[in-house]
């Protein structure tokens, strides 16, 4: 498998990885590096040249998929607009919001305690 990868920061407990299909057949390493530098919380951006699918890893406590998606389109790395992408993007947005709210909650929740009123 041939991949173009750019590694950013180190993973956190709120790291998520998203894969999507894009319209471009090839993406340059410079474009990946430039795109990745635009976002605090972006951890890794990899492009699989065989499948044409980018993998984006980011800290969901700092960044959301809905912030990344429009910038991908502007950079020419935009995903193919299908019903499946729209469904995945909605799900990613839902899970990103939940992850961010859990990350910023004070005090942190515990799985065996009922939340206080």
Buried (B, 14 or more C-beta within 10 A) or exposed (E): EEEBEBEBBEBBEBBBEBEBEBEBEEBEEEBBEEBBEEBEBBBBBBBBEEEBBBBBBBBBBBBBBEBBBEEBEEBEBBBEEEEEBEEBBEEBBEBBEEBBEBBEEEEEEEEEEEEEE
